[in-house]
Amino acid sequence: MFDDETSELLITQWFVHNPPMNDRHSKGAKKQIERTQSDFLRTTALEELKNADAKRTPDEEKAKAAKAIVSDLGNHLSGNHLTKSNYSKKGK
């Protein structure tokens, strides 16, 4: 999409193919979009970013899931020879 008045171009469906990978990426993209002079292109881009973000798992949820996996793994290995203290000694 091109706005003749502001000479700005929006590549539609950009975020369908290149979604933000994390919260900071999304925040930075939003900040850049907000600098767009064209009201129509800015609104369209923000809506596309919003749709892409709705499909992305927020960082906070990813962190909780990762902690749960690490905790489960730690519980599983607690009787194993690869406990945290033994593992760290082997790494030296």
Secondary structure by P-SEA (a helix, b strand, c coil): ccccccccccccccccccccccaaaaaaaaaaaaacccaaaaaaaaaaaaaaaaacccaaaaaaaaaaaaaaaaaaaccccccaaaaaaaac
